[in-house]
Amino acid sequence: MDSLGLAQFNIQDSKYQRDDSPLYDFLASDNLSAFLKYNDERAFMQWLDKTMARMREFRGVRLYCFLKHFHSDAFYGNLEAMADGVIELDIRERQKHLENVIRLKSMKSIQHPTDWRTLKITTSGLLELVSRHS
């Protein structure tokens, strides 16, 4: 991608969205917050809303990642309203060590625990849920 401007990205992005392609049943973005350095939150939210609506037709899994404490509260509220679910990742200091934690903050129409769980990376490189804590 040559540009972080939304207008240019729409042109480049459209060639990757094909109705007949099974290759796009799963999509993950590692950090869409980078777009907000170069685009207005409102314009970005309108673009994301249209993009999410188009992508729902694929009936696949989409992970859109954003940095915490980088955007306005209204932006995060809009994201949570648009999304089917919200997964939060964080790094916490516990007993002078850093630990990775995860929680399922929200999932539409499904009751679920919202407590934080510790993530441990095993020697084989797999992630393991270790414990529950708040």
ROGULO-684361 format. One record per residue (C-alpha): residue number from 1; residue in one letter; x, y, z. Coordinates in steps of 0.2 Angstrom, whole numbers, plus 5000, padded with zeros to 4 digits. Layout:
! residues N
     k   r   east   north     up
   NUM   A      X       Y      Z
...
***
This chain:
! residues 134
     k   r   east   north     up
     1   M   5000    5000   5000
     2   D   5007    5017   4995
     3   S   4996    5028   5005
     4   L   4987    5030   5022
     5   G   4974    5042   5015
     6   L   4957    5034   5015
     7   A   4953    5039   4997
     8   Q   4968    5030   4990
     9   F   4966    5015   5001
    10   N   4948    5013   4995
    11   I   4955    5011   4977
    12   Q   4968    4999   4982
    13   D   4957    4989   4994
    14   S   4943    4986   4981
    15   K   4954    4975   4971
    16   Y   4956    4963   4986
    17   Q   4937    4961   4989
    18   R   4930    4948   4977
    19   D   4913    4940   4980
    20   D   4919    4924   4972
    21   S   4935    4922   4981
    22   P   4936    4909   4996
    23   L   4953    4917   5001
    24   Y   4945    4931   5011
    25   D   4935    4920   5024
    26   F   4947    4927   5037
    27   L   4955    4944   5038
    28   A   4966    4952   5051
    29   S   4973    4969   5052
    30   D   4987    4972   5064
    31   N   4984    4990   5068
    32   L   4971    5001   5060
    33   S   4975    5015   5072
    34   A   4989    5020   5060
    35   F   4976    5027   5048
    36   L   4970    5039   5062
    37   K   4987    5048   5061
    38   Y   4983    5053   5044
    39   N   4964    5054   5043
    40   D   4950    5061   5054
    41   E   4941    5050   5066
    42   R   4924    5054   5058
    43   A   4929    5050   5041
    44   F   4938    5034   5046
    45   M   4923    5028   5055
    46   Q   4912    5031   5040
    47   W   4924    5022   5029
    48   L   4925    5007   5042
    49   D   4906    5006   5043
    50   K   4905    5004   5024
    51   T   4919    4992   5024
    52   M   4912    4981   5038
    53   A   4895    4981   5029
    54   R   4903    4975   5013
    55   M   4913    4962   5022
    56   R   4898    4955   5031
    57   E   4893    4947   5014
    58   F   4908    4936   5015
    59   R   4902    4928   5032
    60   G   4920    4926   5038
    61   V   4930    4932   5053
    62   R   4937    4949   5053
    63   L   4949    4955   5066
    64   Y   4951    4974   5066
    65   C   4965    4980   5079
    66   F   4966    4997   5087
    67   L   4978    5004   5100
    68   K   4970    5008   5117
    69   H   4971    5026   5124
    70   F   4975    5032   5106
    71   H   4958    5038   5100
    72   S   4943    5047   5108
    73   D   4931    5039   5119
    74   A   4917    5042   5106
    75   F   4928    5032   5093
    76   Y   4929    5017   5104
    77   G   4911    5018   5109
    78   N   4906    5018   5090
    79   L   4918    5003   5087
    80   E   4910    4993   5100
    81   A   4893    4997   5094
    82   M   4898    4991   5076
    83   A   4907    4976   5081
    84   D   4899    4959   5085
    85   G   4913    4956   5098
    86   V   4927    4965   5107
    87   I   4943    4956   5112
    88   E   4955    4967   5123
    89   L   4974    4963   5125
    90   D   4985    4971   5138
    91   I   5001    4970   5147
    92   R   5001    4971   5166
    93   E   5014    4973   5179
    94   R   5012    4959   5192
    95   Q   5024    4955   5206
    96   K   5038    4965   5196
    97   H   5035    4955   5180
    98   L   5025    4959   5165
    99   E   5011    4948   5159
   100   N   5000    4947   5144
   101   V   4982    4947   5148
   102   I   4966    4945   5137
   103   R   4948    4946   5139
   104   L   4932    4945   5129
   105   K   4924    4962   5133
   106   S   4908    4960   5123
   107   M   4900    4948   5111
   108   K   4883    4952   5105
   109   S   4869    4940   5110
   110   I   4880    4928   5120
   111   Q   4883    4928   5138
   112   H   4901    4926   5142
   113   P   4914    4929   5156
   114   T   4922    4946   5155
   115   D   4937    4943   5167
   116   W   4955    4945   5162
   117   R   4965    4930   5158
   118   T   4984    4928   5158
   119   L   4992    4922   5142
   120   K   5007    4912   5142
   121   I   5018    4908   5127
   122   T   5023    4890   5128
   123   T   5041    4884   5123
   124   S   5033    4878   5107
   125   G   5026    4895   5103
   126   L   5008    4892   5107
   127   L   4997    4903   5118
   128   E   4990    4896   5133
   129   L   4976    4904   5145
   130   V   4983    4902   5162
   131   S   4973    4910   5175
   132   R   4958    4922   5179
   133   H   4961    4938   5189
   134   S   4954    4956   5189
***
